[in-house]
Amino acid sequence: MEHLVEDVYGHELGNDVKKHIITTVSTVLLLSGCGSSNDDNNNTNNPDPTPTVAEIDQQLSAIIDSHELTGNPFAQRNMPDINSDLAQLGKHLFFSKSLSGDNDVACASCHHPMLGGGDNLTLPIGVGAELPDLLGVGRLHDASAEHHDGGPTVPRNSPSTFNLGGWDQVLFNDGRVESIGKTPDAAGNDGFGIDTPDSPFTIADPHGGNSLAQAQARFPVTSNEEMKGFNFSAKNNQQIREYLAMRIGGYGEAAGELDYPEFWLEKFKVAFKQPNATAEQLITEQNISFALGQYELSQVFVNNAWANYIAGDTDALTEQQKRGAKLFYTSKEDGGANCASCHSGDFFTDEKFHNIAAPQIGRGKGDGDTTHDDFGRARVTKAMENLYQFRTPTLLNVANTGPWMHSGAYTDLKTSVKHSLNPLHGINSYDTSQLTQPGIQNLDKVADYGQLASSAPNFQNSAIELDDAQVDDLVAFLHALSDPCVTDRTCLAPWIPTDDAAQDPNGFQLNAVDANGDAL
């Protein structure tokens, strides 16, 4: 195990991995769909070549029953209301650049509601942007900023914050924030433990909070490239969190950094219903992360055509979307795409980790001989069997949350779907010209990384061959998973602070614009 840890983090793994996977390639797991058998037969024929719409409706009804689908993964969950005081506080914190080391980036810089809860970039640019308030296409890293190399600075695509409360097991693409079941606290009381990068693997972080959302919200501010910046390198994760709390609270070593710290104190008093509390009592890193989590958990967007169809409105889907739904839930052996083997349930994910040789582009996570690789789940578990595995994403609102894959390698949903159906073909034919973001690093190494990933013993080769029309049907179905609210500025207004000085007299609210200077 010590040798494996050194392999994963010591940048000496490349040759060892190559040697290991060459000797084990004959044991590659060839499963169905997300893991299908390596059957080279062309399964392009549906069991019913020309079913009527009524027949497809009957078949989908049986599928819905067999998968026990309700259309709403939040039906039994009590999510925060965006209009609650806590969620509103979280919103203002989420849009405040005061929570970054250099006051130049907010959580919303990479996770804006009008950009699908992400940033609409292949790979993010956090701190040191040329124009801090410009989001999406056109956001560039300033040439004078730390670690400038002409390209994006964050090594993985920004995941959407939409429907974050649907996750029960893990957050982040490598699952480094993870629910680990019931763990007794110091007093012997049972509580749900959350494992984070601040605690050993499988050990609960005592500061993890009471939800995956709160635990996750504590980490962007600890990343130099995302929010922390490079002027606080001497501070560890907990120290930078506490420093930022002191900044907006106007106390301790960060007192005086904001002109109007009372602005935040009043909001915290209202949100936590403690009108007589002091800033030191109320504005803590735990309360900040809790409020941020409440805001993120309020982003429930599941009112989509597929949910309406499940509820009984057979006209909610087009004929093409119905064909796509049938393909989605039908196994490979029966002529389908077998997508539901991994994208299962109402939340469309098994919350597990799979290696489908997703193209690795950008700076990477410091792994491998070149240090530009990204070993995925293996970075967390230190286990060889998790090499190049990444979390199965939810497909809710997927048409509006691209670019896709952990590295944002695909800017076209159809092409991303085709890769998932046939990873070997996808990685061998990857087209870098689809990328519109300038300066993306290591594009010349995609084939090398793809060879390693597709030769790893855990590689899951679907090899499902659908014709172009069938892929179009699948993509049409995926569009039916989008809530219309996520593209409607008026509908999203409760989650976006208004652009006026009263919202933050300190002047650090992110008032985002696009490349044309238009407000998002």
ZAMARGU-4260 file (C-alpha; in steps of 0.2 Angstrom, whole numbers, plus 5000, padded with zeros to 4 digits):
<rodrens>
0) 5000/5000/5000 | 5014/5012/5004 | 5021/5009/4987 | 5004/5012/4979 | 5003/5029/4988
5) 5020/5034/4982 | 5015/5028/4965 | 4999/5039/4965 | 5007/5055/4972 | 5026/5053/4968
10) 5025/5056/4949 | 5034/5040/4946 | 5018/5030/4942 | 5019/5031/4923 | 5031/5017/4919
15) 5024/5006/4933 | 5006/5009/4928 | 5011/5005/4910 | 5020/4989/4915 | 5005/4984/4926
20) 4991/4987/4914 | 5001/4979/4900 | 5002/4963/4910 | 4984/4964/4916 | 4975/4970/4900
25) 4969/4952/4897 | 4959/4954/4913 | 4950/4970/4907 | 4932/4970/4914 | 4921/4972/4899
30) 4904/4975/4906 | 4887/4981/4899 | 4883/4999/4895 | 4892/5008/4909 | 4899/4991/4910
35) 4894/4980/4895 | 4901/4964/4887 | 4914/4967/4874 | 4902/4960/4861 | 4907/4967/4844
40) 4890/4962/4836 | 4881/4977/4829 | 4866/4979/4840 | 4857/4992/4829 | 4840/4984/4828
45) 4827/4987/4841 | 4817/4972/4846 | 4802/4981/4838 | 4808/4989/4822 | 4793/5000/4819
50) 4782/5001/4835 | 4768/5013/4836 | 4768/5028/4848 | 4755/5019/4858 | 4766/5003/4859
55) 4781/5014/4864 | 4770/5022/4878 | 4765/5005/4884 | 4783/4999/4884 | 4789/5015/4893
60) 4775/5012/4906 | 4782/4995/4910 | 4800/5002/4911 | 4794/5016/4923 | 4786/5003/4934
65) 4801/4991/4934 | 4813/5005/4938 | 4801/5012/4951 | 4803/5029/4944 | 4793/5044/4951
70) 4801/5058/4941 | 4806/5067/4957 | 4821/5062/4967 | 4816/5076/4980 | 4799/5069/4983
75) 4804/5063/5000 | 4817/5076/5004 | 4814/5093/5013 | 4825/5105/5003 | 4828/5123/5009
80) 4817/5137/5001 | 4827/5150/4992 | 4816/5163/5000 | 4822/5157/5018 | 4833/5169/5027
85) 4847/5156/5028 | 4847/5152/5009 | 4846/5171/5005 | 4862/5174/5016 | 4870/5159/5007
90) 4866/5168/4991 | 4874/5184/4995 | 4889/5174/5002 | 4890/5164/4986 | 4891/5179/4975
95) 4903/5188/4986 | 4921/5190/4981 | 4925/5194/4999 | 4927/5175/5002 | 4942/5174/4990
100) 4959/5178/4996 | 4962/5192/4984 | 4943/5198/4983 | 4943/5194/4965 | 4932/5178/4963
105) 4916/5172/4971 | 4908/5154/4971 | 4897/5160/4957 | 4912/5164/4946 | 4912/5145/4942
110) 4894/5141/4947 | 4882/5154/4940 | 4864/5149/4939 | 4863/5157/4922 | 4877/5146/4916
115) 4869/5129/4921 | 4876/5131/4939 | 4893/5130/4931 | 4903/5142/4920 | 4901/5136/4902
120) 4919/5133/4900 | 4929/5117/4897 | 4940/5121/4911 | 4938/5135/4924 | 4948/5151/4927
125) 4947/5155/4946 | 4958/5168/4953 | 4968/5181/4943 | 4956/5183/4929 | 4958/5198/4917
130) 4940/5204/4920 | 4934/5196/4937 | 4916/5199/4933 | 4916/5192/4915 | 4910/5174/4916
135) 4909/5160/4903 | 4917/5161/4886 | 4929/5175/4885 | 4935/5174/4903 | 4954/5173/4902
140) 4969/5172/4915 | 4978/5188/4917 | 4996/5187/4910 | 5003/5195/4925 | 4994/5183/4937
145) 5003/5168/4946 | 5005/5152/4936 | 5000/5160/4920 | 5003/5149/4905 | 4990/5155/4893
150) 4977/5143/4897 | 4964/5138/4910 | 4970/5136/4928 | 4959/5124/4936 | 4961/5106/4931
155) 4943/5099/4931 | 4927/5105/4924 | 4915/5115/4935 | 4901/5103/4940 | 4884/5110/4941
160) 4877/5115/4958 | 4859/5112/4952 | 4850/5098/4962 | 4865/5096/4973 | 4854/5089/4987
165) 4851/5073/4976 | 4868/5067/4980 | 4868/5054/4995 | 4885/5047/4994 | 4899/5058/4986
170) 4902/5075/4980 | 4916/5081/4967 | 4921/5070/4952 | 4933/5060/4962 | 4921/5058/4978
175) 4933/5066/4990 | 4919/5072/5000 | 4909/5056/5005 | 4896/5051/5017 | 4903/5036/5027
180) 4888/5031/5037 | 4885/5033/5055 | 4900/5037/5066 | 4899/5040/5085 | 4905/5057/5091
185) 4915/5061/5106 | 4900/5060/5117 | 4895/5043/5110 | 4880/5050/5100 | 4878/5043/5082
190) 4879/5055/5068 | 4882/5054/5049 | 4900/5056/5046 | 4908/5065/5031 | 4925/5060/5025
195) 4934/5075/5017 | 4952/5080/5011 | 4955/5086/5028 | 4953/5069/5036 | 4960/5052/5032
200) 4951/5042/5020 | 4935/5034/5028 | 4937/5044/5044 | 4924/5057/5047 | 4930/5075/5047
205) 4925/5083/5063 | 4922/5100/5054 | 4913/5092/5040 | 4896/5099/5044 | 4879/5091/5043
210) 4877/5088/5025 | 4888/5084/5009 | 4883/5102/5003 | 4890/5110/5018 | 4906/5099/5018
215) 4909/5103/5000 | 4907/5122/5002 | 4922/5122/5013 | 4934/5118/5000 | 4935/5130/4985
220) 4942/5143/4997 | 4956/5132/5001 | 4962/5130/4983 | 4975/5142/4977 | 4969/5142/4959
225) 4950/5142/4963 | 4948/5155/4977 | 4962/5156/4990 | 4975/5165/4978 | 4993/5165/4982
230) 4995/5178/4995 | 4990/5166/5009 | 5001/5151/5006 | 5006/5150/5024 | 4989/5147/5030
235) 4982/5129/5030 | 4964/5124/5025 | 4956/5128/5042 | 4966/5144/5044 | 4961/5152/5028
240) 4943/5148/5031 | 4944/5156/5048 | 4953/5171/5041 | 4939/5174/5028 | 4926/5173/5042
245) 4936/5186/5052 | 4937/5197/5036 | 4918/5198/5033 | 4915/5198/5052 | 4927/5213/5055
250) 4936/5205/5069 | 4953/5196/5073 | 4968/5197/5062 | 4957/5202/5047 | 4948/5216/5056
255) 4946/5232/5045 | 4948/5224/5028 | 4930/5228/5024 | 4923/5245/5026 | 4906/5239/5031
260) 4907/5223/5041 | 4891/5227/5050 | 4882/5223/5033 | 4886/5205/5035 | 4883/5205/5054
265) 4865/5210/5052 | 4862/5197/5038 | 4869/5183/5050 | 4858/5189/5064 | 4843/5188/5054
270) 4847/5171/5046 | 4852/5163/5062 | 4839/5172/5072 | 4851/5178/5085 | 4848/5197/5086
275) 4860/5200/5100 | 4875/5189/5095 | 4892/5196/5091 | 4901/5194/5075 | 4914/5182/5083
280) 4899/5171/5089 | 4889/5172/5072 | 4901/5174/5058 | 4911/5158/5059 | 4918/5147/5045
285) 4905/5134/5050 | 4890/5146/5049 | 4897/5152/5032 | 4898/5135/5025 | 4881/5130/5032
290) 4873/5145/5024 | 4882/5142/5007 | 4875/5124/5008 | 4857/5130/5011 | 4858/5141/4996
295) 4865/5126/4985 | 4852/5114/4992 | 4838/5126/4987 | 4843/5124/4969 | 4830/5111/4965
300) 4826/5110/4946 | 4817/5094/4942 | 4801/5100/4933 | 4805/5093/4917 | 4796/5084/4902
305) 4801/5067/4908 | 4794/5070/4925 | 4778/5076/4918 | 4777/5060/4907 | 4780/5049/4922
310) 4765/5058/4930 | 4754/5053/4916 | 4755/5066/4903 | 4759/5056/4888 | 4760/5071/4877
315) 4775/5078/4887 | 4787/5069/4876 | 4789/5070/4858 | 4789/5054/4848 | 4808/5055/4846
320) 4811/5058/4864 | 4800/5042/4868 | 4811/5032/4856 | 4826/5039/4865 | 4819/5035/4882
325) 4816/5017/4877 | 4834/5016/4870 | 4840/5023/4887 | 4832/5010/4897 | 4834/4995/4886
330) 4849/4984/4888 | 4862/4981/4875 | 4857/4963/4873 | 4839/4969/4868 | 4846/4982/4856
335) 4846/4997/4868 | 4860/5009/4874 | 4860/5002/4892 | 4862/5020/4899 | 4852/5016/4915
340) 4865/5003/4921 | 4874/5018/4928 | 4862/5033/4926 | 4849/5025/4936 | 4835/5030/4947
345) 4826/5047/4947 | 4842/5056/4950 | 4850/5047/4935 | 4866/5041/4944 | 4872/5026/4953
350) 4884/5037/4963 | 4898/5025/4958 | 4915/5027/4949 | 4919/5021/4932 | 4933/5022/4919
355) 4926/5026/4902 | 4943/5033/4896 | 4936/5051/4896 | 4949/5062/4887 | 4961/5071/4899
360) 4965/5088/4894 | 4971/5104/4903 | 4984/5105/4917 | 4979/5089/4926 | 4981/5085/4944
365) 4999/5082/4945 | 4999/5064/4942 | 5010/5052/4931 | 5027/5054/4923 | 5022/5071/4915
370) 5013/5077/4931 | 4999/5082/4919 | 4988/5067/4921 | 4973/5064/4933 | 4970/5048/4941
375) 4953/5051/4947 | 4946/5041/4961 | 4963/5033/4964 | 4969/5050/4971 | 4956/5047/4985
380) 4957/5029/4988 | 4975/5026/4983 | 4969/5010/4975 | 4975/5004/4958 | 4957/4997/4954
385) 4951/5015/4955 | 4963/5022/4942 | 4955/5034/4930 | 4938/5031/4937 | 4926/5046/4939
390) 4909/5048/4947 | 4894/5045/4936 | 4886/5062/4934 | 4867/5065/4936 | 4858/5069/4919
395) 4845/5081/4926 | 4847/5097/4916 | 4862/5089/4907 | 4858/5098/4890 | 4861/5114/4900
400) 4876/5109/4910 | 4890/5107/4898 | 4904/5105/4893 | 4904/5087/4898 | 4916/5074/4906
405) 4927/5078/4921 | 4939/5088/4910 | 4925/5097/4900 | 4933/5088/4885 | 4916/5088/4875
410) 4907/5104/4870 | 4894/5095/4861 | 4881/5084/4870 | 4879/5071/4855 | 4898/5069/4854
415) 4899/5066/4873 | 4885/5053/4871 | 4894/5044/4857 | 4910/5043/4867 | 4900/5035/4882
420) 4893/5022/4870 | 4910/5018/4862 | 4924/5024/4873 | 4938/5016/4863 | 4932/5024/4847
425) 4929/5041/4856 | 4946/5042/4863 | 4955/5037/4847 | 4945/5049/4837 | 4945/5064/4849
430) 4944/5080/4840 | 4952/5095/4849 | 4945/5107/4836 | 4928/5107/4846 | 4936/5117/4860
435) 4933/5135/4859 | 4943/5140/4875 | 4960/5146/4871 | 4976/5139/4878 | 4970/5122/4884
440) 4985/5112/4889 | 4992/5095/4884 | 4980/5092/4869 | 4995/5083/4861 | 4995/5070/4875
445) 4976/5065/4874 | 4980/5049/4864 | 4993/5044/4877 | 4982/5046/4891 | 4968/5038/4882
450) 4979/5022/4879 | 4983/5021/4898 | 4965/5023/4903 | 4958/5011/4890 | 4971/4998/4895
455) 4968/4999/4914 | 4960/4984/4921 | 4945/4993/4927 | 4941/5000/4909 | 4923/4998/4905
460) 4921/4996/4886 | 4903/4998/4881 | 4906/4996/4862 | 4887/4999/4859 | 4885/5003/4840
465) 4869/5014/4837 | 4866/5022/4821 | 4866/5041/4820 | 4847/5043/4821 | 4846/5032/4837
470) 4860/5043/4845 | 4849/5058/4840 | 4834/5050/4849 | 4845/5048/4864 | 4850/5066/4864
475) 4832/5071/4862 | 4827/5062/4877 | 4841/5070/4887 | 4834/5087/4882 | 4818/5081/4890
480) 4827/5080/4907 | 4829/5099/4908 | 4818/5110/4919 | 4813/5126/4909 | 4818/5137/4924
485) 4836/5134/4921 | 4837/5145/4905 | 4824/5157/4911 | 4832/5173/4919 | 4815/5178/4927
490) 4813/5161/4934 | 4831/5161/4941 | 4830/5178/4948 | 4827/5172/4967 | 4844/5164/4966
495) 4854/5179/4959 | 4856/5195/4969 | 4851/5211/4961 | 4864/5223/4954 | 4864/5238/4966
500) 4875/5245/4979 | 4863/5241/4994 | 4866/5222/4990 | 4884/5224/4996 | 4891/5242/5001
505) 4908/5234/5002 | 4908/5233/4984 | 4913/5215/4982 | 4897/5207/4975 | 4899/5198/4959
510) 4888/5206/4946 | 4892/5194/4931 | 4892/5199/4913 | 4896/5189/4897 | 4909/5193/4884
515) 4897/5206/4876 | 4896/5215/4893 | 4878/5210/4895 | 4872/5206/4913 | 4869/5187/4916
</rodrens>
